[in-house]
Structure formats: C-alpha cells, structure tokens
Amino acid sequence: MALKGESGILYIYQTTWKPIACLTSNGLNTAVSVIESQTKCFPGVVKKQAGMFSYTIDAEGEYIDTTTAGGDTAKKSHDALFLLQQAKQLIDWKIDTDITNATSTKYYGSALITDLALTQGAGDELSTFSLTLDGDGAILLTDPND
C-alpha cells in the first residue's frame, strides 16, 4: 500500500519528541560507499565491497513562530532550529513514516544541523526555511529515549 507523503513527519527530541513545524517536504537519504580493489590474483577484475554507511535528512517548511510566548511552542521551526545549530551539538531525530498508523515504521538517530536557510520573499510569498541534518552513527528502529 502506498503512503501519502503528508503522513510522514520529522521530529526532534528535547525532553519530548516535537515535530518540525509546517513541513512541505522531508526526506531521508542513505548511502554506502564502495571500496574497490584490483589485484594480480584476478587481473582485469575490479572487486567491490561495502564501505562506510552515511545519511542525511533534508526538510523544507513554512516559517512559523515557535519560540515566543504567542508562538506554537509545541513545534520547532527555523528560530528554534537556529538555536540548536548554534549550540553545535548532536540532536536526536525521528521520522514517523505514517502518523495515521500506530504500528508504522519509525526511524531514529542523531545528527548535526549542518545547513539551515531562511527565505523571506516580498509581496504574497510566505517565509520558508530549509534544513539539512548530517547523520551520526546508525539509524535505529527503536526509540533510544525510552
């Protein structure tokens, strides 16, 4: 069964899991590097084996106020993410692949906020932000904060 993209949500952990607010998209990109070797035992043959596992998470959303008393402090948006980025510390993240299903797959990990951009256009354009997390360690299928 295909899932609607709107059912997948990215969260960060700060004493509880808080959703990244008003996302228009988010994605998990994984990669395994390839180690190639060529020996005289097998002339003209390139042997390959798996190297390092790495991942990034990207997200885009509409900017909302999540830090002031009048803002939606139950969520995180650019301002809160900016403060976390300035701290230069790993953050815990979670992606719930289908919030409409209690038994959906959930991915967990730690990452650094490496890129964060705020775009504020003129006229009828909404303010938006984009985010890149650079993963640290393995991706887990159980909540490390339980």
VEXDREN-2710 file (C-alpha; in Angstrom, 1 decimal):
% VEXDREN-2710
k/r/px/py/pz
1/MET/0.0/0.0/0.0
2/ALA/1.4/3.4/-1.0
3/LEU/1.6/6.0/1.7
4/LYS/0.8/9.7/1.3
5/GLY/3.9/11.9/1.9
6/GLU/1.9/14.1/4.2
7/SER/1.7/11.2/6.7
8/GLY/5.5/11.2/7.3
9/ILE/6.7/13.6/9.9
10/LEU/10.2/14.6/11.1
11/TYR/10.7/15.3/14.8
12/ILE/13.5/16.4/17.1
13/TYR/13.9/15.4/20.7
14/GLN/14.0/18.0/23.5
15/THR/12.7/16.2/26.6
16/THR/9.8/15.0/24.3
17/TRP/9.5/14.5/20.6
18/LYS/8.5/17.7/18.9
19/PRO/7.5/17.9/15.2
20/ILE/9.3/20.2/12.9
21/ALA/6.6/22.7/12.1
22/CYS/4.7/23.2/8.9
23/LEU/6.9/21.0/6.7
24/THR/6.2/21.0/3.0
25/SER/8.7/18.1/2.5
26/ASN/11.3/16.0/4.3
27/GLY/13.5/13.1/3.2
28/LEU/16.0/10.5/4.4
29/ASN/18.9/9.9/2.1
30/THR/21.2/6.9/2.8
31/ALA/24.4/5.8/1.2
32/VAL/27.1/3.2/1.4
33/SER/30.5/4.0/0.0
34/VAL/32.1/1.4/-2.3
35/ILE/35.7/0.2/-1.7
36/GLU/37.2/-1.0/-5.0
37/SER/40.3/-3.1/-5.3
38/GLN/42.3/-4.7/-8.1
39/THR/44.8/-7.4/-7.5
40/LYS/47.2/-9.6/-9.6
41/CYS/45.2/-12.6/-8.3
42/PHE/42.4/-11.5/-10.6
43/PRO/43.9/-9.4/-13.4
44/GLY/41.4/-7.0/-15.1
45/VAL/38.7/-7.7/-12.4
46/VAL/37.6/-5.0/-10.0
47/LYS/36.4/-6.4/-6.7
48/LYS/33.9/-4.3/-4.6
49/GLN/32.9/-4.3/-1.0
50/ALA/30.8/-2.1/1.2
51/GLY/32.4/0.8/2.9
52/MET/31.0/3.4/5.3
53/PHE/27.3/4.0/5.8
54/SER/26.2/7.6/5.9
55/TYR/23.0/9.6/5.7
56/THR/21.4/13.0/5.5
57/ILE/18.0/14.3/6.2
58/ASP/16.6/17.3/4.3
59/ALA/13.4/19.2/5.1
60/GLU/11.6/22.3/3.9
61/GLY/8.8/24.1/5.5
62/GLU/6.9/27.3/6.2
63/TYR/8.4/29.6/8.8
64/ILE/6.2/29.9/11.9
65/ASP/6.9/31.4/15.4
66/THR/7.8/28.6/17.8
67/THR/9.9/30.4/20.3
68/THR/7.9/33.3/21.8
69/ALA/5.0/33.1/24.3
70/GLY/2.5/33.8/21.5
71/GLY/4.1/31.2/19.2
72/ASP/3.4/27.4/18.8
73/THR/6.0/26.1/21.3
74/ALA/4.8/22.5/20.9
75/LYS/6.6/22.5/17.5
76/LYS/10.0/23.5/16.2
77/SER/10.7/25.9/13.3
78/HIS/13.6/27.9/12.0
79/ASP/14.2/30.0/15.1
80/ALA/14.3/27.0/17.4
81/LEU/16.5/25.1/14.9
82/PHE/18.8/28.0/14.6
83/LEU/19.4/28.0/18.4
84/LEU/20.2/24.3/18.2
85/GLN/22.5/24.8/15.3
86/GLN/24.4/27.5/17.1
87/ALA/25.0/25.1/20.0
88/LYS/26.9/22.8/17.6
89/GLN/25.7/19.7/19.3
90/LEU/24.2/16.5/18.1
91/ILE/20.4/16.4/18.2
92/ASP/18.2/13.3/18.3
93/TRP/15.7/13.0/15.4
94/LYS/12.8/10.7/14.5
95/ILE/10.9/10.1/11.2
96/ASP/7.5/8.5/11.6
97/THR/6.6/7.2/8.2
98/ASP/2.9/7.2/8.7
99/ILE/1.4/9.2/11.7
100/THR/-2.0/7.7/10.9
101/ASN/-0.8/4.2/11.8
102/ALA/0.4/3.4/15.3
103/THR/2.4/0.5/14.0
104/SER/4.2/2.4/11.2
105/THR/7.9/2.3/10.8
106/LYS/9.8/4.8/12.8
107/TYR/13.5/5.7/12.2
108/TYR/15.7/7.3/14.9
109/GLY/19.1/8.7/15.0
110/SER/21.4/11.6/15.9
111/ALA/22.7/14.3/13.6
112/LEU/24.2/17.7/13.3
113/ILE/22.3/20.6/11.8
114/THR/24.7/21.4/9.0
115/ASP/22.6/23.7/6.8
116/LEU/19.7/25.9/7.7
117/ALA/18.3/28.6/5.4
118/LEU/15.6/31.2/5.9
119/THR/14.0/32.6/2.8
120/GLN/11.8/35.7/3.1
121/GLY/10.3/36.9/-0.2
122/ALA/8.4/40.0/-1.0
123/GLY/4.7/40.5/-1.7
124/ASP/2.4/37.5/-1.3
125/GLU/5.2/35.0/-0.6
126/LEU/5.3/33.1/2.7
127/SER/8.6/32.9/4.6
128/THR/10.1/29.4/4.3
129/PHE/13.1/27.5/5.7
130/SER/15.2/24.6/4.6
131/LEU/17.2/22.2/6.8
132/THR/19.9/19.6/6.4
133/LEU/20.9/17.1/9.1
134/ASP/24.1/15.2/8.7
135/GLY/23.7/11.8/10.4
136/ASP/25.9/10.5/13.2
137/GLY/26.1/6.7/13.7
138/ALA/23.5/4.1/12.9
139/ILE/19.8/4.6/12.1
140/LEU/17.7/2.7/14.8
141/LEU/14.2/1.2/14.6
142/THR/13.6/1.7/18.4
143/ASP/13.4/4.9/20.4
144/PRO/16.7/5.5/22.2
145/ASN/15.0/7.9/24.6
146/ASP/12.5/5.3/26.0
END
